[in-house]
């Protein structure tokens, strides 16, 4: 008789108020005070809020203007993202000591496949506390760990582990654990889906798990409804693996005041193109096309893409393609711009050999890689490409 398959064991590890805690190490005077980190301009967004600030209703992804109204006496910081990345690398290295498969989801959270580690590491709760102690001793950071039979259950369990604790949910207990929780607590349900479910009288995951299929399909769509209903029962069969490579890479910025000058827009476009190019080269892939995104003062949005003659990953290729699209659009409409963005898409594996008849992509790549190396060593502001002067 074949043995029963072993239940998966997944850890979801999340650094508590990561940016704030790192800043407190640099400045102990911030300890115990409401601290909010994010964009400080009029259109800034909250990245992280300390637990002291959260008591006022401040949370991540909130408009900074709203945060300032809720907590006018809090301490507001722009943050040091290079420092956060450096600490994040050390954090992930610690997790690698305990699992052969660590899947980072952001700088401050990761999934760990711990299936089968009980024999070597012991009880999962003990292992989780060892990881917490290691992170605390090495990085002086608090961390919460959710344990479950899947990524979904482990993720939701982490919210019950916060702050600075461990919480485990077994598969046989998952449905009962999910049932009383608000639908918004489940990953995959955003504000629009929450509102649609509320109109059906569904406010808890237990109600979602037993909802009639017909109304649910009409409210959420035929594909999405069945998927969410299954997850509401605590069932998640998605594999624990490395995140799939992105199909696109983008960067954008919102101006503090609308911009109409084409020279200023092109200057920002160049910076965004270099940021996208750097990230693209790190994936080892080539892009087939680049695009721009413009949002005007009336919040109308324009997007357009153009395919490269030859797939590439160089900053100049991305910028010149995006700038050409920008000039056409500004000549067509020419209104003040609120937001500008650059993207590349159609990503594929690095080509073995570029066309010998077109040396431009290869030359651009080598120049861009050299710039990457200088920035890696001396900082992101140490070197920048010059803007081509316009012929008169």
SVG drawing of the C-alpha trace seen along z (x, -y; Angstrom):
<svg xmlns="http://www.w3.org/2000/svg" viewBox="-27 -76 60 78">
<polyline fill="none" stroke="black" stroke-width="0.4" points="0.0,0.0 1.5,-3.3 2.2,-5.8 0.0,-8.9 1.6,-12.0 3.3,-14.2 1.5,-17.4 3.3,-20.4 4.9,-22.7 5.3,-26.4 6.6,-29.3 5.7,-32.9 8.3,-35.1 7.6,-38.8 9.8,-41.5 7.6,-43.7 7.5,-47.4 10.8,-46.7 11.8,-50.2 10.9,-51.8 12.8,-49.2 15.9,-49.7 15.7,-53.5 15.4,-53.0 18.7,-51.2 20.3,-54.2 18.4,-56.6 17.3,-55.1 15.5,-58.3 12.7,-57.0 11.9,-54.1 8.4,-54.2 7.4,-57.1 4.9,-57.1 7.1,-57.0 5.9,-57.1 8.1,-56.4 7.3,-57.2 7.1,-59.9 7.0,-63.3 5.7,-65.3 2.0,-66.3 1.4,-63.2 3.5,-60.8 2.4,-57.4 3.1,-55.7 5.6,-52.8 5.7,-51.8 4.1,-53.0 5.2,-52.0 2.7,-50.3 2.5,-53.5 1.4,-55.3 -1.0,-52.6 -3.1,-53.3 -4.1,-56.5 -5.3,-54.7 -2.2,-55.1 -1.3,-52.2 1.0,-51.3 -0.2,-52.4 -2.2,-55.3 -1.8,-58.8 0.7,-60.7 -1.7,-63.7 -4.2,-61.4 -1.5,-60.1 -0.6,-63.7 -4.2,-64.5 -4.5,-61.3 -1.2,-61.7 0.0,-65.3 2.6,-64.9 4.2,-61.7 7.8,-61.7 7.9,-61.6 11.0,-60.2 11.8,-59.6 13.8,-56.5 17.1,-55.0 16.3,-52.3 19.9,-51.3 20.2,-50.5 17.0,-48.5 18.2,-46.5 21.5,-45.7 19.7,-44.5 17.2,-42.5 20.1,-40.6 21.3,-39.6 17.8,-38.6 17.4,-36.3 20.8,-34.8 19.6,-33.8 16.5,-32.1 18.7,-30.2 20.3,-28.5 17.0,-26.7 15.4,-25.8 16.6,-24.7 13.8,-26.9 13.3,-30.4 11.0,-32.5 11.4,-36.3 8.2,-38.3 9.6,-41.7 12.6,-43.1 10.9,-42.2 9.0,-38.9 9.5,-35.5 8.0,-32.0 10.1,-29.0 9.4,-25.4 10.0,-23.5 8.4,-20.2 10.4,-17.3 12.6,-19.4 11.1,-18.1 13.6,-15.2 16.6,-17.5 15.3,-20.7 12.7,-19.4 9.2,-20.7 8.1,-23.5 7.2,-25.9 10.6,-25.5 12.3,-26.0 10.3,-29.2 11.4,-30.5 15.0,-29.7 14.7,-31.7 13.2,-34.6 16.0,-34.4 18.6,-34.3 17.2,-37.4 16.9,-39.2 20.5,-38.4 22.0,-39.1 20.0,-42.0 18.2,-43.3 14.9,-43.1 11.5,-41.7 10.0,-39.1 6.6,-37.3 6.2,-33.8 3.0,-32.2 3.0,-28.4 0.6,-26.5 0.2,-23.7 0.2,-26.2 1.3,-29.7 -2.2,-31.0 -2.7,-29.6 0.8,-30.6 0.3,-34.2 -3.0,-34.6 -1.6,-33.0 1.2,-35.6 -1.3,-38.3 -2.2,-36.4 1.4,-36.1 2.0,-39.8 3.7,-41.5 6.9,-39.5 5.3,-36.0 4.6,-32.6 1.2,-31.2 0.5,-27.8 -2.6,-26.5 -2.9,-22.8 -4.8,-21.8 -7.6,-20.1 -8.1,-23.4 -7.8,-25.8 -11.5,-26.0 -12.6,-26.7 -9.7,-29.2 -10.7,-31.1 -14.5,-31.0 -14.9,-34.0 -12.4,-36.3 -13.5,-39.2 -13.2,-38.6 -10.6,-41.3 -8.2,-39.3 -7.7,-36.8 -5.1,-37.7 -6.7,-38.2 -9.7,-40.1 -9.3,-43.8 -11.7,-46.8 -13.8,-46.2 -14.3,-42.5 -15.0,-43.2 -17.7,-45.7 -19.2,-43.3 -19.4,-40.5 -20.9,-43.0 -23.8,-43.6 -24.5,-39.9 -24.5,-39.9 -21.1,-38.2 -18.7,-39.7 -16.8,-36.7 -14.8,-33.9 -17.1,-31.3 -20.0,-32.9 -17.9,-33.1 -17.0,-29.4 -20.7,-28.3 -22.1,-31.0 -24.3,-30.0 -22.4,-29.7 -24.7,-31.7 -24.7,-35.1 -21.0,-34.7 -20.2,-34.2 -22.2,-37.2 -20.5,-39.3 -16.9,-38.2 -16.8,-36.6 -16.9,-32.8 -13.2,-32.2 -12.4,-34.3 -15.5,-33.2 -14.6,-29.5 -11.0,-30.2 -11.8,-32.5 -14.5,-30.2 -12.0,-27.4 -9.4,-29.6 -12.0,-30.7 -12.1,-27.1 -8.4,-27.2 -7.5,-25.2 -4.4,-26.4 -2.6,-24.0 -0.3,-26.6 3.3,-25.3 6.1,-26.6 8.6,-27.8 10.6,-30.7 8.5,-33.6 8.1,-33.4 10.0,-35.9 8.1,-39.1 6.4,-39.6 7.1,-43.3 9.2,-45.8 8.2,-49.3 9.0,-52.5 7.0,-55.7 6.9,-58.9 4.2,-61.4 5.2,-65.1 4.5,-67.4 3.0,-69.8 2.0,-69.1 4.7,-69.4 4.3,-70.6 7.9,-71.3 9.1,-68.6 12.8,-69.0 11.8,-68.3 9.7,-65.3 12.5,-63.9 15.0,-64.3 12.7,-62.3 12.1,-59.8 15.8,-59.2 16.1,-58.5 13.2,-56.1 14.6,-54.3 17.9,-53.7 16.1,-52.3 14.1,-50.0 17.2,-49.0 19.1,-48.1 16.3,-45.9 16.0,-44.3 19.6,-43.4 19.5,-41.8 17.0,-39.3 19.3,-38.2 16.5,-38.7 15.9,-40.9 12.8,-43.0 10.9,-43.1 9.3,-46.5 9.2,-49.6 6.3,-51.8 5.3,-55.0 2.5,-55.9 1.3,-59.5 -1.4,-60.7 -2.7,-64.2 -4.0,-66.7 -7.6,-65.5 -6.5,-61.9 -6.9,-60.6 -4.2,-58.1 -2.3,-57.5 -0.2,-54.3 1.6,-53.3 4.2,-50.7 6.7,-50.3 8.5,-47.1 12.3,-47.2 13.9,-46.2 16.0,-43.7 15.3,-42.7 17.6,-44.5 18.2,-45.6 20.2,-48.8 19.2,-52.1 19.6,-54.1 17.4,-51.8 14.7,-52.0 15.0,-55.8 15.1,-56.6 12.0,-54.4 10.1,-55.9 11.2,-59.5 9.9,-59.1 6.5,-58.0 6.5,-60.9 7.2,-63.5 4.5,-62.2 1.9,-62.3 3.0,-65.8 2.7,-67.1 -0.8,-65.5 -2.1,-66.7 0.5,-68.8 -1.4,-69.1 0.4,-69.3 1.5,-65.8 0.8,-64.6 2.5,-61.1 5.1,-59.6 6.2,-56.0 8.4,-53.7 8.0,-50.0 9.5,-47.1 7.7,-44.0 7.9,-40.9 10.7,-39.6 12.6,-36.5 15.8,-34.7 19.1,-36.3 19.8,-35.7 22.9,-33.6 24.1,-36.0 22.7,-39.4 22.6,-40.2 26.1,-40.9 24.4,-43.5 23.2,-45.6 25.8,-46.4 23.8,-49.1 22.0,-46.9 25.2,-45.1 27.1,-48.4 24.3,-49.9 24.2,-46.8 28.0,-46.9 27.8,-50.6 24.8,-50.1 26.5,-47.2 29.6,-49.3 27.4,-52.0 25.6,-49.4 29.0,-48.3 30.0,-51.9 26.7,-52.5 26.9,-49.2 30.3,-50.2 29.9,-54.0 26.2,-54.6 23.2,-55.2 24.0,-58.9 27.7,-58.4 27.2,-58.4 24.5,-59.3 24.2,-59.4 24.2,-62.8 21.2,-64.1 21.8,-64.5 21.7,-68.1 19.1,-69.1 20.3,-70.2 19.5,-73.8"/>
</svg>
